[in-house]
Amino acid sequence: MNIATPPAQARPAAKAERPTRQQAEEAVRTLLRWACDDPTREGLRDTPKRVVKSYEEFFAGYQVDPFALLERTFEETDGYDEMVLLRDIRVESYCEHHMVPIVGRAHIAYLPDRRVVGISKLARVVDAYSKRLQIQEKLTAQIANTLNEVLQPRGVAVVIEAGHQCMSTRGVHKPGVSMVTSRMLGAFRTDPTTRREFLSMIRGPAAGGLD
């Protein structure tokens, strides 16, 4: 087992002072009034409390240090140095421009260099970054960069495919459209064979295919 310590500058910045729950609930009441409804009527009376409680779940990633999730690594791999791939990780995030859902799936792979990490930690890193206000391009890069910095593997690959409600339920109203982003580092960027192997594996039958 090895404890990896990422550079201090790589860790999340200090959080700004958080409003109180009461202030957050009052902000929801203000929005309800702005939407031309009455926050005191029976159906909406408890809505501010429910919304604030939902936000605690939606944006739980702000309370998680993704680097700390990867600190515990293992070196007893009997020399295993082939690709480690976790595919079809559900992504639930929120557009930072309109605060509506981004829902899709992520595929993550890395080529270990002496040490590996528990596979559940890969999914937790996805959650830590996705449960924040995001754009998909930044989310993809954050996941890949964090894995690369902490694990220091020979390569990292991240692909995310997701639908954006800011495009399907407002604005241009184009349902069924998905956005695909990728971040390739190390061998996945420099070695076409390694990259092709990764892309072939995530297009397998269980993954449902990426056109």
Buried (B, 14 or more C-beta within 10 A) or exposed (E): EEEBEBEEEEEEEEEEEEEEEEEBBEBBBEEBEEEEEEBEEEEBEEBBEEBBBEBEEBBEBEEBEBBBBBBEBEEEEEEEEEBBBBBEBEBBBBBEEBEBBBBBBBBBBBBBEBBBBEEEBBBBBBBBBBBBBBBBEEBBBBBBBBBBBBBBBBBBBBBBBBBBBBBBEEEEEEEEEBBEBBBBBBBBBEBEEBBEBBBEBBBEEEBEEEE
